[in-house]
Amino acid sequence: MTVESTEDAAAGTKGFDLARLLAERGGERYELHARHLNHQLPRMLHTIGFDKVYERAEGAYFWDADGDDYLDMLAGFGVMGLGRHHPVVRKALHDVLDASLADLTRFDCPPLPGLLAEKLLGYAPHLDRVFFGNSGTEAVETALKFARYATGKPRVLYCAHAFHGLTTGSLSVNGESGFRDGFAPLLPDTAIELGDLDALERELRRGDVAAFVVEPIQGKGVHLPPPGFLRAAQELLHRHKALLIADEVQTGLGRTGKFFAYQYEQGVEPDLVCVAKSLSGGYVPVGATLGKDWIFKKVYSSMDRVLVHSASFGSNAQAMAAGLAVLSVMEDERVVENARATGDLLRSRLSALVDKYELLHDVRGRGLMIGIEFGRPKSLALRGRWTMLQAARKGLFAQMVVVPLLRKHRILTQVSGDHLEVIKLIPPLVIGEREVERFVTAFTAVMDEAHGGGSLMWDFGRTLVKQAVVNR
């Protein structure tokens, strides 16, 4: 054997081998997180029995080592709009890697960002330009910066209970104190209630408001604004020379049955629109801020300001290829239409259960963004158990529903927010009647157990109560 071949063989045993690494160390996943990452995550997962080991995923399903399938009604918090590992998106990423492009030179104008921007703007013809970043919170940060610079005003209004991200700027317009506590001082921003036009006008009269940022449907709790609110808010804002920012990070790209959720209200044309999540295809982080020409031209007003706002990995070829592939699939497979039709079916099936179960109070949403709200029952026996849970911590009953959906029925869902008795369904937009039937059947079984006094479910409730008391 030659020296060269010996060295090659040695390199083969010492080189990076992902499959071997996962085979050797994959079983340590929860220990590694506890030791090196957020130590509370594995603790929480162990407590509620969500400490599963998923071996693979495709579309709207996961599989464990035993070959059992799990229905995904969470879509990675909305990231997996097309489900996992869509073949068209996978091929696009293989193609862009194989092309060995001269990416991120910083001093050229590659075609893929321009092509993706052109395609995105086709869905919002009143907008003109796009900035590409790496996430939803970065898209919101961009919108906040652009609005303040373009208007010359410092303050941004937002809605109570809103969620726009967790970096410092977007945290300033986050309507939940649990996320904000301990991170002050934040930007000079002010919250109003969703739908409160009087409060909006009162703040605008102060003359220092740059913009109002709003989710067309609030993710926390799945709350829709009153009909006509966005149009009226837009008119008030423009009258006071302020901008409307639509945060479509979760609601955009077909989630609600239209490409953008603001399109449900005629005449609404936001000045800035933020998107992310599904645009990634579930592979490469990407965020985008769409805006009007005059705003971009004011921010980038001279060659001296050409890099006044940028992102090191923004517009990278892999993210752009993924985004282009996602939009192509959405058109070819009529994903938006499917989200609307399947969402209507799922919502109607669940709404029909409200009169049957006294713990079930409301089903709301649009498309495949659905909130299931629980509330105080009327019967004495159920009311006592409900009161026990509420005294310990609001939101425990919703958690009691989420857990058996996973452990007994192999369906992954989420509680819609801290201290909320609401389950939010944001499944991949490619689900159909089969998945609707599976979820409704499982949800009905869980509700039957809860109303019938099933001991296993309420015993778990007592476990959650003890955990809530310990964490106080």
Disulfide bonds with the S-S distance in Angstrom:
none
